[in-house]
Structures are given as structure tokens and as C-alpha cells.
Amino acid sequence: MELTEPTTAAAVIARMLHEGFEAGDPTVVDELCAADMIEHQFGLAGTGPTAIEKLKRGIVDVHAAFSELRFTVADIAQNGDTVWVRADVTGIHTGPFIGEATGKPVHFTVIDVATVRDGRIVEHWGVPDRFAILAQTGQLPRSTTVAPAAG
């Protein structure tokens, strides 16, 4: 498999992260996603109009849940129409998201894999590190003990 330099597909995903999720603008979905898009992300999964509406709602919900939201694209790889993006995300948990607002800062990773054709996302898998969010907002207890190695 030969990886190529990130081009249009990577730019489409970066715009979705920055203009959509970071800025809280769900209208960018209409420009960047195909009408028959297939979405695989947990909580947003669907096809066509269902996927489009869930994605728009997801943008609104995430933006409402985290103030000072910033996405920094850390890594990009592209093979043909498919692009893989790793982004570092920071924000303040100021609205409901997997529980009530805590006011705590969060830093987590999002992995996105998307197929982009003619400048539009036709299929997408998104994997935000929800465990990191839960742990940093105090909703997932962190173990302070280390289990002995099996042997």
C-alpha cells in the first residue's frame, strides 16, 4: 500500500474538525458530506439524511459541551480516496456530555478515517477517546494500584 501526500481529502476532514466541531457550525456538513454518506461513529451511525442530521446534532452537542474547544491535526495519512487523521483536542467541559458539566479542562485524541470523493465525505469512522474525557472529568475513577504481572 503506497501512501500519498495529504491533499483534498485531508483538507475536507480538517475543515470538518475546525469549521464544524471547533466553531460549532453544523451547516458545513451540507457542503462537506455527500447526501448518501455512511457514518459509522458510535452515537452518530446512520446513512443518508439520518447520518447528516445526526452529524449536525453531534456538532451542536459537542460545541455546547466544551468551551474553548480546539482541534490540532497531529498526523495525516492518505491512500487514494481514504484519509486517516489523528487530532489532539482540548477544551473545558462546560456543558452536558456523557454526564453533567464539570468545568474541568480536557485533552483527548480523535481518530478519523474517511473516504472522500469529489470533495465530499462519503463514508466516515470517528473514534474520540471517550475514556479520556470520562477520566479527566472525574466520571471514570482512575486506578492508583498496579496489578502484579501474571506469571
N, C-alpha and C positions, 0 to 999 in steps of 0.2 A: 504494500500500500504506500503510495507516494503522497506525502503531504505537500500542499501548495501554500504559497503566501496568502494570508488572510486578505480577502477583498470584500466585495459587496455583501456576501453572506454575513461576515463578521460585523460589518458596519450596520446591518439591519438589526442584529442582536444587540449591539452596543446602543443603538437608538432606542430599542425597546426598554433596555435597562435604565438609561438616562432620562429619556423623554417620557416614558411610560411610568415605570415604577418610582424612580427617583423624584421626578417632577409631579407625579400624580395625575398625568394626563391620559385618561382611557381612550381618547379619540385617536391616538396614534395607532391603536390596534387596527382600525379600519384601513389605514394606509399600509401597515407593515404585515398584515396577515391575510392569507388567501381566505375567501369566503367559505371554502370547504376544508379549512385547516383541521388537522387532527392534533389534539392536545392530550398528552399522557400524564402530566403532572398531577400528583395526588391532590385532591380537592378542586382541581380545575379541569379534570379529564372530560372530554367530550369531542364531538365532531361538528363541523359546520357552525351554524348560528349558535348552538349551545356552547361550543368551545369559545366562540367570540365573546358572548355575553359573560361567561364565567371568567374569562381573562380580564375583561374590563372591570368586573366586580372585584377581582383579585387586586388589580392595580389600585382601585379606590380604597380597599380594605387595608392593604399594606401601607399605603401612603398615610392613611389616617392613624394607623397603629404606631408608626415610627416617625418622630420628628427628626430633623437634621439628617435625613436619610441620604447616604452617599454610596454609590456603586463605583468601585475601581476595578476595571478589567485588568486582571493579572496575567492571564495566559489565554492564547487563542491558537487553535489548530484547525485547519480546513482541508477537506478532501472532497473535491468535486463540489456538489451542492450541500454537503453536510459540514457544519461548523460546531466545534466544541469550545466553550468559553468557561473560564473559571474567574469569578468575580469575588472580591472582598467587599463586604457590606458593613457599614457602621450606621448607627442611629441611636435614638433614645426611645425607649418603649413607653410612649405617652398615650396609647390608646389600646383598646382590647385586641389581642392577638394571641391565640392559644392561652387564654386566661385574661384576667384584668390587667390594666396598665400598672406598671411598677415604677416608672420614672427612671429605670436603670439603663445605663448605656449597654449596647450590644455590639458585638463584632462577630460576623459569621460568614461562611462561604456559600456561594451559589454556583452550581454546575449546570450549565445549559447546553443541550445538544439540539440542534435544529437543522432541518432541511429547508433550504431557501431556494426558491425558483422564481426567476423574473422579479427579483426584489421583494418577494413576499414569503413569509414563513408558511410552509405547507404542512410541516409536522414538527412537534416540539416535545422534548422531555426536560423538565426542570427539577433540580434537586437542591432546595435550600436546606442548610443544616439546621433543622428544627431542634435537634438535641442541644445545639449550642445556644440557641435562643432560650430554650427552657431552662438550661443550667444557669445562664447569665441573669435571668430574671428571677431566679430563686424558685422556680416551679418544678425543677428536677434536682433532687438532692445529689450533691457530689459526694462520692465515697472518699473518705480520708484514709481508709485502710487498704493495704495491698494484700491480695490473696497469695498464699505461698504457691510456688510453682509446682505443678504436678510432677511426680517423679517416681 
